[in-house]
Amino acid sequence: MLQQMHRMEQQHAQQLNQITQQLQQISRDESMASQQAQQLANMCTQLIQENERLTQMQSQMQPQSQMHQPMQQMHQNHNPNQFQ
């Protein structure tokens, strides 16, 4: 009877040990997942900032490019080679 109880205690101890190891592994996995989620969030923030910067550059360039078009047309119209 005592031997049987002793064996059951050992089995329970082994099971508790396995559960502890599994919980530690889950904890490590969650920690990694959390770090990866944070990295992805940082990447998203960087992409949003870069997108905003590109949008600003684009909006600044558009009026200039519209101004340059008539100038180029004027130059083409007054090309000295035309009159030869």
KAVENVEN-V900683 format. One record per residue. N is the residue number from 0. RES is the residue in one small letter. SS is DSSP state (a for helix, b for strand, c for the rest). PSI is psi in whole degrees, 0 to 359 (NA if undefined). Layout:
<<N,RES,SS,PSI> <N,RES,SS,PSI>>
This chain:
<<0,m,c,315> <1,l,a,321> <2,q,a,319> <3,q,a,316> <4,m,a,320> <5,h,a,316> <6,r,a,317> <7,m,a,320> <8,e,a,318> <9,q,a,318> <10,q,a,316> <11,h,a,319> <12,a,a,318> <13,q,a,317> <14,q,a,317> <15,l,a,321> <16,n,a,315> <17,q,a,316> <18,i,a,318> <19,t,a,316> <20,q,a,319> <21,q,a,318> <22,l,a,321> <23,q,a,319> <24,q,a,317> <25,i,a,317> <26,s,a,316> <27,r,a,317> <28,d,a,316> <29,e,a,321> <30,s,a,316> <31,m,a,316> <32,a,a,320> <33,s,a,317> <34,q,a,317> <35,q,a,320> <36,a,a,319> <37,q,a,318> <38,q,a,318> <39,l,a,319> <40,a,a,318> <41,n,a,318> <42,m,a,319> <43,c,a,316> <44,t,a,315> <45,q,a,317> <46,l,a,321> <47,i,a,315> <48,q,a,317> <49,e,a,319> <50,n,a,317> <51,e,a,319> <52,r,a,316> <53,l,a,321> <54,t,a,317> <55,q,a,315> <56,m,a,318> <57,q,a,315> <58,s,a,331> <59,q,a,326> <60,m,a,331> <61,q,a,309> <62,p,a,322> <63,q,a,316> <64,s,a,328> <65,q,a,326> <66,m,a,324> <67,h,a,331> <68,q,a,310> <69,p,a,324> <70,m,a,316> <71,q,a,321> <72,q,a,320> <73,m,a,316> <74,h,a,320> <75,q,a,322> <76,n,a,326> <77,h,c,30> <78,n,c,122> <79,p,a,332> <80,n,a,336> <81,q,a,323> <82,f,a,353> <83,q,c,NA>>
